Amino acid sequence: MSDLKKLEIWFLTGSQHLYGEETLKKVDLHAATIARSLNDNKLVPVTVTFKPVVKTPEEIGKACAEANNSPGCIGVITWMHTFSPAKMWINGLKILHKPLLHLHTQFNRDIPWNEIDMDFMNLNQSAHGDREFGFILSRMRINRKVVTGHWEDKEVIAKIADWTRAAAGWHDWQGARFVRFGDNMRQVSVTEGDKVEAEYKFGYSVNTHGVGDLVLMINEVKEKEVDDLTRIYQDQYSMSEDLKKGNPRHGSLRDAARIELGLKHFLEQGKFKGFTDTFEDLHGLKQLPGIGAQRLMNAGYGFGAEGDWKTAALVRAMKTMATGLGGGNSFMEDYTYHFNPDNELVLGAHMLEICESIATGKPSCEIHPLGIGGKEDPVRLVFNSGAGQALNVSIVDMGNRFRMLVNEVNAVSPVQSLPKLPVARVLWKPYPDLKRGCTAWILAGGAHHTCYSQNLSTECMEDFASMAGIEFVVIGKNTDIYQFKNELRWNDAYYQLRS
């Protein structure tokens, strides 16, 4: 998604006819002012659209039905400026299928101590109007986000902005298609899962095409397309000498370009938003897609290695959520540890496929042996990733529910140059530290594949999990293993009772 402003969040304000027309005019004006302010704020990436104040069950039901049926509406913000009796909202909320944020605010920031009278009190009743609305949402067991504070407060705006990004990611999943070229890596458990339940729960479909279908598309790529793409490689990356035109491995660079173009054409033709492959099923391919997978991720597609469709879908969603932000999001794997007690680190990498959106500096385009898969040496981009706060996010199928697991990490600059490591990589310190962070991850059943994010917040991912109605678990600075194990036990009990 190149521009989230194409998506709308509807701003619905509740009131009633009890207060008279003059009060309702002020309610309408105040609500429009707040909606316009949010829409104009640079932190909020989507369009916030003011809707006329709703005052009856019929108006509420109509607004909720229209939100459902509007293809551009990705969520609804509600606010009760006055007291809006919540029984009026029941039928509308019963049919509302879009994500909901309840903004608990009031138009004025401060109490006007010298002027306040009963007219003011009748107009500005959100302190108890929103409690009435909150009750009916809780009574109806409706998942929602609650943000409390004045609408001009920076923290309030930041929370709303994060939620709108989560709503954009959720919207992007609805009806999305992901393709698997070949099946899962043989005998691997965590990359498996219930694709039927995922389509029911998440809204996207996952289906397999034989690698031969992709090979047919690759074979149709024209030589001029390959010429053009190899020139782009030359311009954008530091090209190793052996890959340059006229040198011995230039043919491998052209093969990699042809694979990337075939993949791109296949995804575009099938309207797919992401894909998986596996080194165990490469029949007809000269090399495992490396640079092609990296560049397609950078273009916004989801990717998962070894048939990992859950991570492919997650990468796509997180890239959509992060539209317009600095930094990047990439398929990732915890690869190896640095157990030095003075500086414990995780080295994250993969055989080939790390997205260049997280690169520091100009990536190097190189070719090296892979050692598995039985094919020719693959071309890939090699780079380091930058330092800073980041997230590793995983979705796993626990049998009776999906679990989203987030580990907050602090990425660091490489402590040495890694001259013989021929892959893109990032080093990080997991919170609360390597021992407890990794122990908690393993206790929670987190996958070895993740989406690594430099720009999304934990709260944004929590909002996304809430929209999906799935379990959400965080490993952060304050994680205590004893309490973490209790949390997992309580969650198990809760989902057993729900199932």
C-alpha positions as CSV (number, residue, x, y, z in Angstrom):
1,M,0.0,0.0,0.0
2,S,1.7,3.2,-1.2
3,D,-0.7,5.7,0.3
4,L,-2.8,5.0,3.5
5,K,-4.7,8.2,3.0
6,K,-6.8,6.4,0.5
7,L,-8.3,4.5,3.5
8,E,-10.9,6.0,5.8
9,I,-11.6,5.9,9.5
10,W,-15.1,7.1,10.2
11,F,-15.6,9.4,13.2
12,L,-19.0,8.7,14.9
13,T,-20.3,10.8,17.7
14,G,-23.2,9.8,20.0
15,S,-25.8,12.1,21.5
16,Q,-29.6,12.2,21.8
17,H,-32.5,14.6,21.2
18,L,-33.0,15.3,24.9
19,Y,-30.8,18.4,24.9
20,G,-32.4,20.4,22.1
21,E,-31.2,21.6,18.7
22,E,-28.7,24.3,19.9
23,T,-26.8,21.7,22.0
24,L,-26.8,19.3,19.1
25,K,-25.4,21.9,16.7
26,K,-22.5,22.4,19.2
27,V,-22.0,18.7,19.4
28,D,-21.9,18.4,15.7
29,L,-19.4,21.3,15.4
30,H,-17.1,20.0,18.1
31,A,-17.1,16.5,16.6
32,A,-16.3,17.9,13.2
33,T,-13.4,19.9,14.7
34,I,-11.9,16.9,16.4
35,A,-12.2,14.7,13.2
36,R,-10.6,17.4,11.1
37,S,-7.8,17.9,13.6
38,L,-7.0,14.2,13.6
39,N,-7.2,14.0,9.8
40,D,-4.8,16.9,9.4
41,N,-2.3,15.6,11.9
42,K,0.8,14.2,10.2
43,L,1.1,11.3,12.6
44,V,-2.3,9.9,11.5
45,P,-1.6,8.1,8.1
46,V,-5.3,7.6,7.1
47,T,-8.2,9.8,6.3
48,V,-10.4,10.6,9.3
49,T,-13.9,11.3,8.0
50,F,-16.5,13.1,10.1
51,K,-20.0,11.6,10.1
52,P,-23.1,13.4,11.3
53,V,-23.9,13.0,15.0
54,V,-26.1,9.9,15.6
55,K,-29.0,10.4,18.0
56,T,-31.4,7.4,17.5
57,P,-31.1,3.6,17.2
58,E,-32.1,4.0,13.5
59,E,-29.3,6.5,12.8
60,I,-26.8,4.3,14.6
61,G,-27.8,1.2,12.8
62,K,-27.6,3.0,9.4
63,A,-24.2,4.4,10.2
64,C,-22.8,1.0,11.2
65,A,-24.3,-0.7,8.1
66,E,-22.8,1.9,5.9
67,A,-19.4,1.5,7.5
68,N,-19.6,-2.2,6.9
69,N,-20.5,-1.7,3.2
70,S,-18.0,1.0,2.4
71,P,-14.9,-0.6,0.8
72,G,-12.8,2.4,1.8
73,C,-13.8,2.4,5.5
74,I,-11.3,0.4,7.6
75,G,-12.5,1.2,11.1
76,V,-14.7,3.4,13.3
77,I,-13.8,5.9,16.0
78,T,-16.7,6.5,18.5
79,W,-17.1,9.3,21.0
80,M,-20.0,10.1,23.3
81,H,-20.0,13.9,23.5
82,T,-23.1,13.9,25.7
83,F,-25.0,11.1,27.3
84,S,-26.0,8.7,24.5
85,P,-28.2,5.9,26.0
86,A,-26.3,2.7,25.1
87,K,-29.4,0.6,24.4
88,M,-29.7,2.7,21.2
89,W,-26.3,1.2,20.1
90,I,-27.0,-2.5,20.5
91,N,-28.4,-3.3,17.1
92,G,-25.8,-1.2,15.3
93,L,-22.9,-2.8,17.3
94,K,-24.3,-6.2,16.6
95,I,-23.8,-5.8,12.9
96,L,-20.6,-3.7,12.9
97,H,-17.7,-5.7,11.5
98,K,-15.0,-3.0,11.2
99,P,-12.4,-2.4,13.9
100,L,-13.6,0.0,16.7
101,L,-11.7,2.6,18.7
102,H,-13.5,4.2,21.6
103,L,-12.1,7.7,22.1
104,H,-12.8,8.8,25.7
105,T,-12.2,12.6,25.5
106,Q,-14.0,15.9,25.8
107,F,-13.9,18.9,23.6
108,N,-12.6,21.3,26.2
109,R,-9.3,20.5,27.8
110,D,-9.8,22.4,31.0
111,I,-12.8,23.1,33.3
112,P,-13.7,26.8,32.8
113,W,-13.8,27.5,36.5
114,N,-15.4,30.9,36.5
115,E,-18.0,30.3,33.7
116,I,-19.1,26.7,34.2
117,D,-22.9,26.3,34.5
118,M,-25.5,23.6,33.9
119,D,-25.6,24.4,30.2
120,F,-21.9,23.6,30.0
121,M,-22.5,20.5,32.0
122,N,-25.3,19.3,29.8
123,L,-23.2,19.7,26.7
124,N,-19.9,18.2,28.0
125,Q,-20.9,14.9,29.4
126,S,-18.4,12.5,27.9
127,A,-17.1,11.7,31.4
128,H,-20.2,9.6,32.0
129,G,-21.5,9.3,28.4
130,D,-18.5,7.3,27.5
131,R,-18.9,5.1,30.6
132,E,-22.4,4.2,29.4
133,F,-21.1,3.3,26.0
134,G,-18.2,1.4,27.5
135,F,-20.6,-0.7,29.5
136,I,-22.5,-1.9,26.5
137,L,-19.3,-2.8,24.6
138,S,-18.2,-4.8,27.6
139,R,-21.6,-6.4,28.0
140,M,-21.6,-7.4,24.4
141,R,-18.0,-8.7,24.7
142,I,-16.9,-6.5,21.8
143,N,-13.1,-6.2,21.1
144,R,-12.1,-2.5,20.9
145,K,-9.4,-0.1,21.6
146,V,-9.9,2.5,24.3
147,V,-7.9,5.7,24.2
148,T,-8.4,8.2,27.0
149,G,-7.2,11.9,27.1
150,H,-7.7,15.2,25.4
151,W,-7.9,14.9,21.6
152,E,-5.0,17.4,21.2
153,D,-2.7,15.5,23.5
154,K,0.4,14.0,21.7
155,E,0.2,10.7,23.4
156,V,-3.5,10.3,22.5
157,I,-2.8,11.2,18.9
158,A,0.1,8.7,18.8
159,K,-2.1,5.9,20.1
160,I,-4.9,6.7,17.6
161,A,-2.3,6.7,14.8
162,D,-0.9,3.3,15.8
163,W,-4.4,1.9,15.9
164,T,-5.2,3.2,12.4
165,R,-2.0,1.5,11.1
166,A,-3.2,-1.7,12.7
167,A,-6.6,-1.2,11.0
168,A,-4.9,-0.7,7.7
169,G,-3.0,-4.0,8.1
170,W,-6.2,-5.8,9.1
171,H,-8.0,-4.3,6.1
172,D,-5.2,-5.4,3.8
173,W,-5.6,-9.0,4.9
174,Q,-9.3,-9.2,4.1
175,G,-9.5,-11.2,0.8
176,A,-5.8,-11.2,0.4
177,R,-4.2,-14.1,-1.5
178,F,-0.9,-15.8,-0.7
179,V,0.8,-18.4,-2.8
180,R,3.1,-21.2,-1.8
181,F,5.5,-22.6,-4.4
182,G,5.8,-26.1,-3.2
183,D,4.9,-27.3,0.3
184,N,6.4,-27.0,3.7
185,M,9.9,-27.9,4.5
186,R,9.7,-31.6,5.3
187,Q,9.2,-32.6,9.0
188,V,9.1,-29.0,10.2
189,S,6.2,-28.4,12.7
190,V,6.0,-24.6,13.5
191,T,5.6,-23.6,9.8
192,E,2.6,-25.8,9.5
193,G,-0.9,-24.7,10.5
194,D,-4.6,-24.8,9.7
195,K,-5.1,-22.8,6.6
196,V,-8.8,-23.2,6.7
197,E,-9.0,-21.7,10.2
198,A,-6.6,-19.0,9.1
199,E,-8.9,-18.0,6.3
200,Y,-11.9,-18.0,8.6
201,K,-10.0,-16.1,11.4
202,F,-7.8,-13.7,9.4
203,G,-9.6,-13.3,6.0
204,Y,-6.7,-14.3,3.7
205,S,-6.4,-17.4,1.7
206,V,-3.3,-19.6,1.2
207,N,-3.0,-22.0,-1.8
208,T,-0.2,-23.9,-3.4
209,H,1.0,-23.8,-7.0
210,G,3.6,-26.2,-8.3
211,V,7.0,-24.8,-8.9
212,G,6.5,-25.8,-12.6
213,D,3.8,-23.1,-12.8
214,L,6.3,-20.5,-11.8
215,V,9.0,-21.9,-14.1
216,L,6.6,-21.4,-17.1
217,M,6.3,-17.8,-16.1
218,I,10.0,-17.4,-15.7
219,N,10.6,-18.9,-19.2
220,E,8.3,-16.3,-20.7
221,V,10.5,-13.4,-19.4
222,K,11.9,-11.4,-22.3
223,E,15.6,-10.7,-22.7
224,K,15.1,-7.0,-22.7
225,E,13.4,-7.2,-19.3
226,V,16.4,-9.1,-18.0
227,D,18.7,-6.5,-19.5
228,D,16.8,-3.7,-17.8
229,L,16.7,-5.3,-14.4
230,T,20.4,-6.2,-14.4
231,R,21.1,-2.5,-15.1
232,I,19.0,-1.6,-12.1
233,Y,21.0,-4.1,-10.0
234,Q,24.2,-2.4,-11.2
235,D,22.9,1.1,-10.4
236,Q,21.4,0.4,-7.0
237,Y,23.9,-2.0,-5.4
238,S,27.7,-2.5,-5.0
239,M,28.2,-5.2,-7.5
240,S,30.8,-7.9,-6.9
241,E,33.3,-8.1,-9.8
242,D,32.5,-11.6,-10.9
243,L,28.8,-10.7,-11.5
244,K,29.5,-7.7,-13.7
245,K,28.9,-7.9,-17.5
246,G,31.7,-9.8,-19.2
247,N,32.8,-11.6,-16.1
248,P,32.3,-15.4,-15.4
249,R,29.2,-15.2,-13.1
250,H,27.2,-12.6,-15.0
251,G,25.0,-15.4,-16.4
252,S,24.0,-16.2,-12.8
253,L,23.0,-12.6,-12.3
254,R,20.8,-12.7,-15.3
255,D,19.3,-16.0,-14.1
256,A,18.5,-14.3,-10.7
257,A,16.9,-11.3,-12.6
258,R,14.8,-13.7,-14.7
259,I,13.6,-15.5,-11.6
260,E,12.7,-12.1,-9.9
261,L,10.8,-11.0,-13.0
262,G,8.9,-14.3,-13.3
263,L,8.0,-14.2,-9.6
264,K,6.7,-10.6,-10.0
265,H,4.7,-11.4,-13.1
266,F,3.2,-14.5,-11.3
267,L,2.2,-12.5,-8.2
268,E,0.7,-9.6,-10.3
269,Q,-1.2,-12.0,-12.6
270,G,-2.7,-13.9,-9.6
271,K,-3.2,-10.8,-7.5
272,F,-1.1,-12.4,-4.7
273,K,0.2,-10.2,-1.8
274,G,3.0,-12.6,-0.8
275,F,4.6,-16.0,-1.4
276,T,6.6,-18.8,0.1
277,D,9.2,-21.1,-1.4
278,T,11.4,-23.9,-0.1
279,F,14.9,-25.1,-1.0
280,E,13.5,-28.6,-1.0
281,D,11.3,-27.9,-4.0
282,L,13.2,-26.1,-6.7
283,H,12.4,-28.3,-9.8
284,G,13.1,-26.2,-12.9
285,L,14.7,-23.3,-11.1
286,K,18.4,-22.7,-11.6
287,Q,18.9,-21.2,-8.1
288,L,16.9,-20.5,-5.0
289,P,15.3,-17.0,-5.2
290,G,17.5,-14.7,-3.2
291,I,17.8,-11.2,-4.5
292,G,14.3,-11.6,-6.0
293,A,12.7,-12.5,-2.7
294,Q,14.6,-9.6,-1.0
295,R,13.5,-7.0,-3.6
296,L,9.9,-8.2,-3.8
297,M,9.7,-7.8,0.0
298,N,11.1,-4.3,-0.4
299,A,8.3,-3.7,-2.9
300,G,5.7,-4.6,-0.3
301,Y,5.1,-8.3,-0.8
302,G,5.1,-10.8,2.1
303,F,7.6,-13.6,2.1
304,G,8.2,-16.7,4.2
305,A,10.9,-19.3,3.6
306,E,10.4,-23.1,3.7
307,G,6.7,-22.8,3.1
308,D,6.0,-20.5,6.1
309,W,2.8,-18.9,5.0
310,K,1.9,-17.5,8.4
311,T,5.1,-15.4,8.4
312,A,4.6,-14.4,4.8
313,A,1.2,-13.0,5.6
314,L,2.5,-11.3,8.8
315,V,5.3,-9.6,6.8
316,R,2.8,-8.2,4.3
317,A,0.5,-6.9,7.1
318,M,3.4,-5.3,9.0
319,K,4.7,-3.7,5.8
320,T,1.3,-2.3,5.1
321,M,1.0,-1.0,8.7
322,A,4.4,0.8,8.4
323,T,3.6,2.6,5.2
324,G,5.3,6.0,5.2
325,L,7.5,5.4,8.2
326,G,11.3,5.4,8.3
327,G,13.0,2.0,8.7
328,G,11.8,-1.3,7.5
329,N,10.2,-4.7,8.1
330,S,11.6,-8.0,7.0
331,F,11.3,-11.7,7.2
332,M,13.8,-12.8,9.8
333,E,15.3,-15.8,11.7
334,D,17.2,-16.1,15.0
335,Y,20.3,-17.8,13.6
336,T,23.1,-18.0,16.1
337,Y,24.1,-16.6,19.6
338,H,27.0,-14.7,21.1
339,F,27.1,-16.0,24.6
340,N,29.8,-13.6,25.8
341,P,28.5,-12.7,29.4
342,D,29.6,-9.1,28.9
343,N,27.8,-8.7,25.6
344,E,25.2,-11.4,24.9
345,L,23.7,-11.0,21.4
346,V,21.5,-12.8,18.8
347,L,22.6,-12.8,15.2
348,G,19.5,-12.7,13.0
349,A,19.8,-13.7,9.3
350,H,18.6,-16.3,6.8
351,M,20.2,-18.2,4.0
352,L,19.3,-15.4,1.6
353,E,16.1,-13.6,2.1
354,I,16.4,-10.5,4.3
355,C,14.6,-7.4,3.1
356,E,16.8,-4.5,2.1
357,S,14.4,-2.1,3.8
358,I,16.3,-2.7,7.0
359,A,19.8,-2.2,5.4
360,T,22.3,0.4,6.6
361,G,24.2,1.8,3.7
362,K,24.3,0.4,0.2
363,P,23.8,-3.4,-0.1
364,S,26.3,-5.5,-1.9
365,C,25.1,-7.8,-4.7
366,E,27.1,-11.0,-4.4
367,I,27.0,-14.7,-5.3
368,H,28.1,-17.5,-3.0
369,P,27.5,-21.2,-2.6
370,L,24.4,-22.2,-0.6
371,G,25.3,-25.7,0.5
372,I,21.7,-27.0,0.5
373,G,19.0,-27.4,-2.2
374,G,21.3,-28.9,-4.8
375,K,21.1,-26.0,-7.3
376,E,23.5,-23.4,-8.7
377,D,24.9,-20.7,-6.4
378,P,22.2,-18.0,-5.7
379,V,22.7,-14.3,-6.0
380,R,21.8,-12.2,-3.0
381,L,22.1,-8.8,-1.3
382,V,24.5,-8.7,1.6
383,F,24.3,-5.9,4.2
384,N,24.2,-5.0,7.9
385,S,21.2,-3.6,9.6
386,G,21.1,-0.5,11.8
387,A,21.0,-0.1,15.5
388,G,17.9,0.9,17.5
389,Q,14.8,-0.4,19.1
390,A,13.0,-3.1,17.2
391,L,10.5,-5.9,17.4
392,N,10.5,-9.6,16.5
393,V,7.0,-10.8,15.9
394,S,5.7,-14.4,15.3
395,I,2.3,-16.0,14.8
396,V,2.0,-19.6,15.7
397,D,-0.9,-22.1,15.5
398,M,-1.5,-23.5,19.0
399,G,-4.2,-25.9,17.9
400,N,-7.2,-24.3,19.5
401,R,-6.1,-20.7,18.7
402,F,-3.4,-18.6,17.0
403,R,-0.9,-16.8,19.2
404,M,1.0,-13.7,18.4
405,L,4.3,-13.4,20.2
406,V,6.3,-10.1,20.4
407,N,9.8,-9.8,21.7
408,E,11.1,-6.3,22.1
409,V,14.8,-6.0,21.2
410,N,17.6,-3.5,20.9
411,A,19.5,-3.8,17.7
412,V,23.2,-3.0,17.9
413,S,25.9,-2.2,15.3
414,P,28.1,-5.2,14.4
415,V,30.9,-5.6,16.9
416,Q,33.2,-6.9,14.1
417,S,33.1,-6.9,10.3
418,L,31.9,-10.5,9.6
419,P,33.9,-10.7,6.3
420,K,33.1,-14.3,5.5
421,L,29.4,-14.2,6.3
422,P,27.7,-14.0,2.8
423,V,24.2,-13.0,4.0
424,A,22.3,-9.9,5.2
425,R,22.3,-9.8,9.0
426,V,21.3,-7.9,12.1
427,L,22.5,-8.2,15.7
428,W,20.2,-7.5,18.7
429,K,19.9,-7.8,22.4
430,P,16.6,-9.3,23.4
431,Y,14.7,-7.9,26.3
432,P,14.9,-8.4,29.2
433,D,18.2,-10.1,28.4
434,L,19.2,-13.0,26.1
435,K,18.7,-15.8,28.7
436,R,15.3,-14.7,29.9
437,G,14.2,-13.4,26.5
438,C,15.0,-16.6,24.7
439,T,13.6,-18.8,27.5
440,A,10.3,-16.9,27.4
441,W,10.2,-17.2,23.6
442,I,10.7,-21.0,23.8
443,L,8.2,-21.4,26.6
444,A,5.6,-19.6,24.5
445,G,6.3,-21.8,21.4
446,G,7.5,-18.9,19.3
447,A,8.6,-19.8,15.8
448,H,12.2,-19.5,14.5
449,H,10.8,-17.3,11.7
450,T,9.6,-13.8,12.5
451,C,8.9,-10.4,11.1
452,Y,11.5,-8.0,12.3
453,S,10.3,-4.4,12.5
454,Q,12.3,-1.2,13.0
455,N,9.2,1.1,13.0
456,L,6.1,-0.5,14.5
457,S,5.3,-0.4,18.2
458,T,4.2,-3.2,20.5
459,E,0.9,-1.4,21.1
460,C,0.3,-1.3,17.4
461,M,0.8,-5.1,17.2
462,E,-1.5,-5.6,20.2
463,D,-4.2,-3.6,18.4
464,F,-3.7,-5.8,15.4
465,A,-4.0,-9.0,17.5
466,S,-7.1,-7.6,19.1
467,M,-8.7,-6.9,15.7
468,A,-7.9,-10.5,14.8
469,G,-9.2,-11.8,18.1
470,I,-6.1,-13.9,18.8
471,E,-3.9,-14.4,21.8
472,F,-1.2,-11.7,22.3
473,V,2.0,-12.3,24.4
474,V,4.8,-9.8,25.0
475,I,8.4,-10.4,26.1
476,G,9.9,-7.0,27.1
477,K,12.0,-5.2,29.6
478,N,9.9,-6.2,32.6
479,T,9.3,-9.9,31.8
480,D,9.7,-12.2,34.7
481,I,9.9,-15.9,33.8
482,Y,7.8,-17.1,36.8
483,Q,5.0,-14.6,36.0
484,F,5.4,-15.3,32.3
485,K,4.7,-19.0,32.8
486,N,1.7,-18.1,34.8
487,E,0.4,-15.9,32.0
488,L,0.7,-18.7,29.6
489,R,-1.2,-21.0,31.9
490,W,-3.9,-18.5,32.4
491,N,-4.2,-18.0,28.7
492,D,-4.4,-21.7,28.1
493,A,-7.2,-22.0,30.6
494,Y,-9.1,-19.0,29.0
495,Y,-8.9,-20.4,25.5
496,Q,-9.8,-23.9,26.7
497,L,-13.0,-22.4,28.2
498,R,-13.7,-20.5,25.0
499,S,-13.3,-23.4,22.7
